[in-house]
Amino acid sequence: MMVSVAALPKTLTISLPTDRLKSVGKSLLAPAISLTLALAAWYAVSMFMLSESRRFLLPPPHVVFTEALANPAKLEVMMRALGVTARVALTGLVFSAVLGVAIAVLMSQAKPIENIVYPYAVVLQAIPVLAVVPLIGLWLGYGFSARTTVCVLIAIHPIIAMTLFGIKSVDTNLQELFTLGRAGRLRRLWSLQLPAALPSIMTGLRTAAGLSVTGAIIGDMFFSQGKPGIGTLLDTYRARLQSEDLIGALLLAALFGVAVFTVFTVVQRITVGRWHTSAQ
């Protein structure tokens, strides 16, 4: 009995996309269910638990959509403000990444530097940022620089901690192999420690990405000079009791945060996902 070889590629061509679609469908099923439940709970609280006179505190989803997100004038204002916040967040994230990795590398190469610097990094993480914000305003003014500084203060610690952890977690056998090869400190760092620490670095960056968005919104709320960000709008809508606009702006900010986190998740899978299990 002869089997048609030409038919095999067609079978594979049909089955592979089908399996991929099934995998994508399964990954989207849980978020879709949770979103549906969240909307149902939102409707239940707004329509049944709040009286009509108090419903302005939590308008139902369709009111938020029609009054805020579907209103071209309001949406334009929100998107323009979100662009300002995005620029602050991304700038703060870049500074956090460069400074965080550099500080972690220095600490990993010299124990005295780690003993001096790391306690201050822990203290910086432990101090509430809101307590430091007034000082930042006094020192740097109330514009873009101050907002970016808030982002850096919030986002830098995960990068330092994860980079230092990754460098120190290099396999001992590989360390001994480089020692036998008489590798210098710079070659060991560049060829062994940093590549081995890449999964940890990417995890720190992914965490810092979300924190930088939080820092940008906090900076918007406290530093009003310059173009208003999404945090400025949130504070304004809160003061005016514009609940529809407040929730609409909050949803846009949340979507931006999720988008940034997703981008870094994809980057992590591309850079280390093929050879390291932490990115699977």
FIKEVO-341870 format. One record per residue (C-alpha): residue number from 1; chain; x, y, z. Coordinates in nm, 3 decimals. Layout:
<nodes>
kolba = NUM, drenke = A, px = X, py = Y, pz = Z
...
</nodes>
This chain:
<nodes>
kolba = 1, drenke = A, px = 0.000, py = 0.000, pz = 0.000
kolba = 2, drenke = A, px = 0.149, py = 0.333, pz = -0.106
kolba = 3, drenke = A, px = 0.114, py = 0.652, pz = 0.101
kolba = 4, drenke = A, px = 0.108, py = 0.987, pz = -0.073
kolba = 5, drenke = A, px = 0.406, py = 1.186, pz = 0.054
kolba = 6, drenke = A, px = 0.259, py = 1.507, pz = -0.086
kolba = 7, drenke = A, px = -0.030, py = 1.476, pz = 0.155
kolba = 8, drenke = A, px = 0.194, py = 1.490, pz = 0.465
kolba = 9, drenke = A, px = 0.291, py = 1.858, pz = 0.449
kolba = 10, drenke = A, px = -0.073, py = 1.953, pz = 0.401
kolba = 11, drenke = A, px = -0.166, py = 1.764, pz = 0.717
kolba = 12, drenke = A, px = 0.110, py = 1.935, pz = 0.910
kolba = 13, drenke = A, px = 0.018, py = 2.273, pz = 0.768
kolba = 14, drenke = A, px = -0.338, py = 2.232, pz = 0.883
kolba = 15, drenke = A, px = -0.267, py = 2.082, pz = 1.227
kolba = 16, drenke = A, px = 0.003, py = 2.324, pz = 1.345
kolba = 17, drenke = A, px = -0.204, py = 2.644, pz = 1.310
kolba = 18, drenke = A, px = -0.498, py = 2.463, pz = 1.468
kolba = 19, drenke = A, px = -0.290, py = 2.365, pz = 1.771
kolba = 20, drenke = A, px = -0.158, py = 2.719, pz = 1.797
kolba = 21, drenke = A, px = -0.508, py = 2.864, pz = 1.783
kolba = 22, drenke = A, px = -0.619, py = 2.624, pz = 2.055
kolba = 23, drenke = A, px = -0.326, py = 2.728, pz = 2.272
kolba = 24, drenke = A, px = -0.403, py = 3.098, pz = 2.222
kolba = 25, drenke = A, px = -0.770, py = 3.035, pz = 2.294
kolba = 26, drenke = A, px = -0.690, py = 2.857, pz = 2.620
kolba = 27, drenke = A, px = -0.458, py = 3.138, pz = 2.730
kolba = 28, drenke = A, px = -0.728, py = 3.399, pz = 2.662
kolba = 29, drenke = A, px = -1.011, py = 3.204, pz = 2.822
kolba = 30, drenke = A, px = -0.923, py = 3.277, pz = 3.185
kolba = 31, drenke = A, px = -0.878, py = 3.655, pz = 3.133
kolba = 32, drenke = A, px = -1.207, py = 3.668, pz = 2.939
kolba = 33, drenke = A, px = -1.392, py = 3.490, pz = 3.219
kolba = 34, drenke = A, px = -1.237, py = 3.712, pz = 3.488
kolba = 35, drenke = A, px = -1.323, py = 4.026, pz = 3.288
kolba = 36, drenke = A, px = -1.683, py = 3.909, pz = 3.250
kolba = 37, drenke = A, px = -1.712, py = 3.842, pz = 3.623
kolba = 38, drenke = A, px = -1.559, py = 4.181, pz = 3.705
kolba = 39, drenke = A, px = -1.807, py = 4.361, pz = 3.479
kolba = 40, drenke = A, px = -2.095, py = 4.163, pz = 3.630
kolba = 41, drenke = A, px = -1.984, py = 4.255, pz = 3.982
kolba = 42, drenke = A, px = -1.948, py = 4.619, pz = 3.875
kolba = 43, drenke = A, px = -2.301, py = 4.622, pz = 3.736
kolba = 44, drenke = A, px = -2.435, py = 4.449, pz = 4.048
kolba = 45, drenke = A, px = -2.283, py = 4.705, pz = 4.284
kolba = 46, drenke = A, px = -2.381, py = 5.005, pz = 4.072
kolba = 47, drenke = A, px = -2.736, py = 4.903, pz = 3.982
kolba = 48, drenke = A, px = -2.851, py = 4.706, pz = 4.286
kolba = 49, drenke = A, px = -2.640, py = 4.802, pz = 4.587
kolba = 50, drenke = A, px = -2.626, py = 5.180, pz = 4.533
kolba = 51, drenke = A, px = -2.934, py = 5.395, pz = 4.541
kolba = 52, drenke = A, px = -3.002, py = 5.617, pz = 4.242
kolba = 53, drenke = A, px = -2.892, py = 5.925, pz = 4.435
kolba = 54, drenke = A, px = -2.556, py = 5.763, pz = 4.517
kolba = 55, drenke = A, px = -2.498, py = 5.594, pz = 4.182
kolba = 56, drenke = A, px = -2.267, py = 5.876, pz = 4.076
kolba = 57, drenke = A, px = -2.006, py = 5.722, pz = 4.310
kolba = 58, drenke = A, px = -1.979, py = 5.417, pz = 4.084
kolba = 59, drenke = A, px = -2.151, py = 5.463, pz = 3.748
kolba = 60, drenke = A, px = -2.223, py = 5.142, pz = 3.554
kolba = 61, drenke = A, px = -1.976, py = 5.042, pz = 3.281
kolba = 62, drenke = A, px = -2.191, py = 5.154, pz = 2.988
kolba = 63, drenke = A, px = -2.225, py = 5.503, pz = 3.139
kolba = 64, drenke = A, px = -1.847, py = 5.529, pz = 3.181
kolba = 65, drenke = A, px = -1.800, py = 5.421, pz = 2.822
kolba = 66, drenke = A, px = -2.056, py = 5.657, pz = 2.669
kolba = 67, drenke = A, px = -1.983, py = 5.961, pz = 2.888
kolba = 68, drenke = A, px = -1.604, py = 5.938, pz = 2.900
kolba = 69, drenke = A, px = -1.433, py = 5.692, pz = 2.667
kolba = 70, drenke = A, px = -1.673, py = 5.734, pz = 2.373
kolba = 71, drenke = A, px = -1.670, py = 6.113, pz = 2.402
kolba = 72, drenke = A, px = -1.415, py = 6.235, pz = 2.143
kolba = 73, drenke = A, px = -1.335, py = 6.560, pz = 2.324
kolba = 74, drenke = A, px = -1.280, py = 6.394, pz = 2.661
kolba = 75, drenke = A, px = -1.092, py = 6.101, pz = 2.512
kolba = 76, drenke = A, px = -0.855, py = 6.336, pz = 2.331
kolba = 77, drenke = A, px = -0.772, py = 6.513, pz = 2.658
kolba = 78, drenke = A, px = -0.714, py = 6.180, pz = 2.832
kolba = 79, drenke = A, px = -0.495, py = 6.040, pz = 2.555
kolba = 80, drenke = A, px = -0.286, py = 6.356, pz = 2.543
kolba = 81, drenke = A, px = -0.235, py = 6.336, pz = 2.920
kolba = 82, drenke = A, px = -0.156, py = 5.965, pz = 2.895
kolba = 83, drenke = A, px = 0.113, py = 6.047, pz = 2.639
kolba = 84, drenke = A, px = 0.278, py = 6.284, pz = 2.888
kolba = 85, drenke = A, px = 0.266, py = 6.018, pz = 3.158
kolba = 86, drenke = A, px = 0.404, py = 5.756, pz = 2.919
kolba = 87, drenke = A, px = 0.702, py = 5.977, pz = 2.833
kolba = 88, drenke = A, px = 0.780, py = 6.027, pz = 3.202
kolba = 89, drenke = A, px = 0.740, py = 5.656, pz = 3.280
kolba = 90, drenke = A, px = 0.959, py = 5.537, pz = 2.993
kolba = 91, drenke = A, px = 1.228, py = 5.796, pz = 3.069
kolba = 92, drenke = A, px = 1.229, py = 5.693, pz = 3.433
kolba = 93, drenke = A, px = 1.246, py = 5.327, pz = 3.335
kolba = 94, drenke = A, px = 1.548, py = 5.385, pz = 3.110
kolba = 95, drenke = A, px = 1.734, py = 5.570, pz = 3.387
kolba = 96, drenke = A, px = 1.635, py = 5.299, pz = 3.636
kolba = 97, drenke = A, px = 1.763, py = 5.024, pz = 3.407
kolba = 98, drenke = A, px = 2.098, py = 5.190, pz = 3.337
kolba = 99, drenke = A, px = 2.163, py = 5.296, pz = 3.697
kolba = 100, drenke = A, px = 2.026, py = 4.976, pz = 3.849
kolba = 101, drenke = A, px = 2.235, py = 4.739, pz = 3.638
kolba = 102, drenke = A, px = 2.547, py = 4.955, pz = 3.681
kolba = 103, drenke = A, px = 2.508, py = 4.969, pz = 4.060
kolba = 104, drenke = A, px = 2.445, py = 4.594, pz = 4.081
kolba = 105, drenke = A, px = 2.752, py = 4.519, pz = 3.868
kolba = 106, drenke = A, px = 2.971, py = 4.739, pz = 4.088
kolba = 107, drenke = A, px = 2.839, py = 4.571, pz = 4.402
kolba = 108, drenke = A, px = 2.899, py = 4.225, pz = 4.256
kolba = 109, drenke = A, px = 3.262, py = 4.304, pz = 4.175
kolba = 110, drenke = A, px = 3.359, py = 4.458, pz = 4.509
kolba = 111, drenke = A, px = 3.223, py = 4.342, pz = 4.844
kolba = 112, drenke = A, px = 3.302, py = 4.674, pz = 5.020
kolba = 113, drenke = A, px = 3.090, py = 4.859, pz = 4.763
kolba = 114, drenke = A, px = 2.803, py = 4.618, pz = 4.825
kolba = 115, drenke = A, px = 2.833, py = 4.665, pz = 5.202
kolba = 116, drenke = A, px = 2.819, py = 5.043, pz = 5.158
kolba = 117, drenke = A, px = 2.554, py = 5.079, pz = 4.887
kolba = 118, drenke = A, px = 2.305, py = 4.797, pz = 4.944
kolba = 119, drenke = A, px = 2.179, py = 4.916, pz = 5.286
kolba = 120, drenke = A, px = 2.092, py = 5.252, pz = 5.130
kolba = 121, drenke = A, px = 1.906, py = 5.076, pz = 4.849
kolba = 122, drenke = A, px = 1.703, py = 4.884, pz = 5.107
kolba = 123, drenke = A, px = 1.631, py = 5.202, pz = 5.304
kolba = 124, drenke = A, px = 1.525, py = 5.377, pz = 4.984
kolba = 125, drenke = A, px = 1.281, py = 5.095, pz = 4.915
kolba = 126, drenke = A, px = 1.147, py = 5.098, pz = 5.272
kolba = 127, drenke = A, px = 1.080, py = 5.472, pz = 5.290
kolba = 128, drenke = A, px = 0.732, py = 5.564, pz = 5.158
kolba = 129, drenke = A, px = 0.777, py = 5.757, pz = 4.835
kolba = 130, drenke = A, px = 0.499, py = 5.997, pz = 4.929
kolba = 131, drenke = A, px = 0.712, py = 6.111, pz = 5.223
kolba = 132, drenke = A, px = 1.002, py = 6.195, pz = 4.989
kolba = 133, drenke = A, px = 0.797, py = 6.362, pz = 4.716
kolba = 134, drenke = A, px = 0.783, py = 6.707, pz = 4.887
kolba = 135, drenke = A, px = 1.163, py = 6.710, pz = 4.916
kolba = 136, drenke = A, px = 1.199, py = 6.620, pz = 4.550
kolba = 137, drenke = A, px = 0.976, py = 6.914, pz = 4.462
kolba = 138, drenke = A, px = 1.188, py = 7.150, pz = 4.671
kolba = 139, drenke = A, px = 1.514, py = 7.028, pz = 4.520
kolba = 140, drenke = A, px = 1.422, py = 6.973, pz = 4.155
kolba = 141, drenke = A, px = 1.115, py = 7.189, pz = 4.102
kolba = 142, drenke = A, px = 0.775, py = 7.062, pz = 4.003
kolba = 143, drenke = A, px = 0.818, py = 6.965, pz = 3.640
kolba = 144, drenke = A, px = 0.947, py = 6.680, pz = 3.425
kolba = 145, drenke = A, px = 1.270, py = 6.621, pz = 3.620
kolba = 146, drenke = A, px = 1.086, py = 6.576, pz = 3.948
kolba = 147, drenke = A, px = 0.836, py = 6.333, pz = 3.794
kolba = 148, drenke = A, px = 1.115, py = 6.128, pz = 3.639
kolba = 149, drenke = A, px = 1.301, py = 6.116, pz = 3.969
kolba = 150, drenke = A, px = 0.995, py = 5.972, pz = 4.142
kolba = 151, drenke = A, px = 0.983, py = 5.698, pz = 3.877
kolba = 152, drenke = A, px = 1.349, py = 5.615, pz = 3.931
kolba = 153, drenke = A, px = 1.313, py = 5.598, pz = 4.309
kolba = 154, drenke = A, px = 1.022, py = 5.356, pz = 4.279
kolba = 155, drenke = A, px = 1.152, py = 5.138, pz = 3.995
kolba = 156, drenke = A, px = 1.526, py = 5.105, pz = 4.056
kolba = 157, drenke = A, px = 1.528, py = 4.866, pz = 4.353
kolba = 158, drenke = A, px = 1.391, py = 4.555, pz = 4.172
kolba = 159, drenke = A, px = 1.653, py = 4.600, pz = 3.900
kolba = 160, drenke = A, px = 1.937, py = 4.627, pz = 4.152
kolba = 161, drenke = A, px = 1.816, py = 4.331, pz = 4.357
kolba = 162, drenke = A, px = 1.745, py = 4.098, pz = 4.064
kolba = 163, drenke = A, px = 2.065, py = 4.185, pz = 3.875
kolba = 164, drenke = A, px = 2.279, py = 4.129, pz = 4.184
kolba = 165, drenke = A, px = 2.097, py = 3.802, pz = 4.254
kolba = 166, drenke = A, px = 2.150, py = 3.682, pz = 3.898
kolba = 167, drenke = A, px = 2.522, py = 3.762, pz = 3.896
kolba = 168, drenke = A, px = 2.576, py = 3.590, pz = 4.231
kolba = 169, drenke = A, px = 2.379, py = 3.282, pz = 4.124
kolba = 170, drenke = A, px = 2.615, py = 3.178, pz = 3.845
kolba = 171, drenke = A, px = 2.695, py = 2.806, pz = 3.848
kolba = 172, drenke = A, px = 3.004, py = 2.735, pz = 4.058
kolba = 173, drenke = A, px = 3.135, py = 2.486, pz = 3.802
kolba = 174, drenke = A, px = 3.128, py = 2.754, pz = 3.534
kolba = 175, drenke = A, px = 3.307, py = 2.993, pz = 3.768
kolba = 176, drenke = A, px = 3.580, py = 2.735, pz = 3.824
kolba = 177, drenke = A, px = 3.606, py = 2.673, pz = 3.450
kolba = 178, drenke = A, px = 3.674, py = 3.043, pz = 3.389
kolba = 179, drenke = A, px = 3.925, py = 3.038, pz = 3.673
kolba = 180, drenke = A, px = 4.111, py = 2.749, pz = 3.511
kolba = 181, drenke = A, px = 4.112, py = 2.945, pz = 3.187
kolba = 182, drenke = A, px = 4.267, py = 3.239, pz = 3.375
kolba = 183, drenke = A, px = 3.986, py = 3.468, pz = 3.267
kolba = 184, drenke = A, px = 4.014, py = 3.824, pz = 3.389
kolba = 185, drenke = A, px = 3.748, py = 4.004, pz = 3.587
kolba = 186, drenke = A, px = 3.611, py = 4.191, pz = 3.283
kolba = 187, drenke = A, px = 3.598, py = 3.880, pz = 3.063
kolba = 188, drenke = A, px = 3.431, py = 3.680, pz = 3.339
kolba = 189, drenke = A, px = 3.170, py = 3.953, pz = 3.384
kolba = 190, drenke = A, px = 3.099, py = 3.999, pz = 3.013
kolba = 191, drenke = A, px = 3.116, py = 3.636, pz = 2.900
kolba = 192, drenke = A, px = 2.971, py = 3.453, pz = 3.201
kolba = 193, drenke = A, px = 2.805, py = 3.658, pz = 3.475
kolba = 194, drenke = A, px = 2.595, py = 3.900, pz = 3.271
kolba = 195, drenke = A, px = 2.464, py = 3.637, pz = 3.024
kolba = 196, drenke = A, px = 2.380, py = 3.404, pz = 3.313
kolba = 197, drenke = A, px = 2.207, py = 3.689, pz = 3.497
kolba = 198, drenke = A, px = 2.000, py = 3.794, pz = 3.194
kolba = 199, drenke = A, px = 1.680, py = 3.610, pz = 3.306
kolba = 200, drenke = A, px = 1.699, py = 3.780, pz = 3.646
kolba = 201, drenke = A, px = 1.770, py = 4.117, pz = 3.486
kolba = 202, drenke = A, px = 1.468, py = 4.082, pz = 3.259
kolba = 203, drenke = A, px = 1.250, py = 3.986, pz = 3.556
kolba = 204, drenke = A, px = 1.366, py = 4.299, pz = 3.738
kolba = 205, drenke = A, px = 1.296, py = 4.513, pz = 3.431
kolba = 206, drenke = A, px = 0.949, py = 4.363, pz = 3.393
kolba = 207, drenke = A, px = 0.868, py = 4.446, pz = 3.756
kolba = 208, drenke = A, px = 1.020, py = 4.792, pz = 3.727
kolba = 209, drenke = A, px = 0.816, py = 4.864, pz = 3.412
kolba = 210, drenke = A, px = 0.490, py = 4.848, pz = 3.606
kolba = 211, drenke = A, px = 0.636, py = 5.044, pz = 3.897
kolba = 212, drenke = A, px = 0.755, py = 5.321, pz = 3.665
kolba = 213, drenke = A, px = 0.396, py = 5.377, pz = 3.548
kolba = 214, drenke = A, px = 0.289, py = 5.404, pz = 3.912
kolba = 215, drenke = A, px = 0.569, py = 5.651, pz = 3.978
kolba = 216, drenke = A, px = 0.473, py = 5.863, pz = 3.678
kolba = 217, drenke = A, px = 0.111, py = 5.885, pz = 3.795
kolba = 218, drenke = A, px = 0.221, py = 5.980, pz = 4.148
kolba = 219, drenke = A, px = 0.449, py = 6.245, pz = 4.001
kolba = 220, drenke = A, px = 0.161, py = 6.382, pz = 3.794
kolba = 221, drenke = A, px = -0.052, py = 6.421, pz = 4.105
kolba = 222, drenke = A, px = 0.210, py = 6.609, pz = 4.304
kolba = 223, drenke = A, px = 0.397, py = 6.808, pz = 4.038
kolba = 224, drenke = A, px = 0.161, py = 7.015, pz = 3.828
kolba = 225, drenke = A, px = 0.408, py = 7.229, pz = 3.633
kolba = 226, drenke = A, px = 0.427, py = 7.159, pz = 3.263
kolba = 227, drenke = A, px = 0.180, py = 6.956, pz = 3.061
kolba = 228, drenke = A, px = -0.077, py = 6.766, pz = 3.272
kolba = 229, drenke = A, px = -0.041, py = 6.389, pz = 3.287
kolba = 230, drenke = A, px = -0.303, py = 6.126, pz = 3.350
kolba = 231, drenke = A, px = -0.242, py = 6.154, pz = 3.724
kolba = 232, drenke = A, px = -0.322, py = 6.525, pz = 3.707
kolba = 233, drenke = A, px = -0.652, py = 6.445, pz = 3.539
kolba = 234, drenke = A, px = -0.731, py = 6.180, pz = 3.800
kolba = 235, drenke = A, px = -0.680, py = 6.433, pz = 4.077
kolba = 236, drenke = A, px = -0.888, py = 6.695, pz = 3.894
kolba = 237, drenke = A, px = -1.176, py = 6.456, pz = 3.825
kolba = 238, drenke = A, px = -1.170, py = 6.342, pz = 4.187
kolba = 239, drenke = A, px = -1.195, py = 6.698, pz = 4.316
kolba = 240, drenke = A, px = -1.487, py = 6.771, pz = 4.080
kolba = 241, drenke = A, px = -1.666, py = 6.441, pz = 4.155
kolba = 242, drenke = A, px = -1.661, py = 6.352, pz = 3.784
kolba = 243, drenke = A, px = -1.684, py = 5.980, pz = 3.848
kolba = 244, drenke = A, px = -1.733, py = 5.876, pz = 3.485
kolba = 245, drenke = A, px = -1.425, py = 6.066, pz = 3.372
kolba = 246, drenke = A, px = -1.227, py = 5.951, pz = 3.676
kolba = 247, drenke = A, px = -1.297, py = 5.583, pz = 3.609
kolba = 248, drenke = A, px = -1.238, py = 5.627, pz = 3.236
kolba = 249, drenke = A, px = -0.897, py = 5.786, pz = 3.292
kolba = 250, drenke = A, px = -0.815, py = 5.518, pz = 3.548
kolba = 251, drenke = A, px = -0.898, py = 5.244, pz = 3.297
kolba = 252, drenke = A, px = -0.673, py = 5.405, pz = 3.035
kolba = 253, drenke = A, px = -0.388, py = 5.424, pz = 3.287
kolba = 254, drenke = A, px = -0.442, py = 5.059, pz = 3.380
kolba = 255, drenke = A, px = -0.440, py = 4.954, pz = 3.014
kolba = 256, drenke = A, px = -0.114, py = 5.140, pz = 2.960
kolba = 257, drenke = A, px = 0.042, py = 4.967, pz = 3.260
kolba = 258, drenke = A, px = -0.070, py = 4.627, pz = 3.133
kolba = 259, drenke = A, px = 0.065, py = 4.709, pz = 2.786
kolba = 260, drenke = A, px = 0.408, py = 4.802, pz = 2.921
kolba = 261, drenke = A, px = 0.421, py = 4.488, pz = 3.136
kolba = 262, drenke = A, px = 0.316, py = 4.274, pz = 2.838
kolba = 263, drenke = A, px = 0.583, py = 4.425, pz = 2.614
kolba = 264, drenke = A, px = 0.857, py = 4.338, pz = 2.862
kolba = 265, drenke = A, px = 0.712, py = 3.990, pz = 2.908
kolba = 266, drenke = A, px = 0.738, py = 3.934, pz = 2.531
kolba = 267, drenke = A, px = 1.091, py = 4.077, pz = 2.526
kolba = 268, drenke = A, px = 1.187, py = 3.842, pz = 2.808
kolba = 269, drenke = A, px = 1.054, py = 3.540, pz = 2.621
kolba = 270, drenke = A, px = 1.235, py = 3.645, pz = 2.304
kolba = 271, drenke = A, px = 1.569, py = 3.708, pz = 2.475
kolba = 272, drenke = A, px = 1.586, py = 3.418, pz = 2.720
kolba = 273, drenke = A, px = 1.278, py = 3.205, pz = 2.663
kolba = 274, drenke = A, px = 1.445, py = 2.960, pz = 2.427
kolba = 275, drenke = A, px = 1.718, py = 2.857, pz = 2.670
kolba = 276, drenke = A, px = 1.597, py = 2.937, pz = 3.021
kolba = 277, drenke = A, px = 1.295, py = 2.794, pz = 3.200
kolba = 278, drenke = A, px = 1.219, py = 3.112, pz = 3.398
kolba = 279, drenke = A, px = 1.072, py = 3.277, pz = 3.089
kolba = 280, drenke = A, px = 0.842, py = 2.993, pz = 2.992
</nodes>
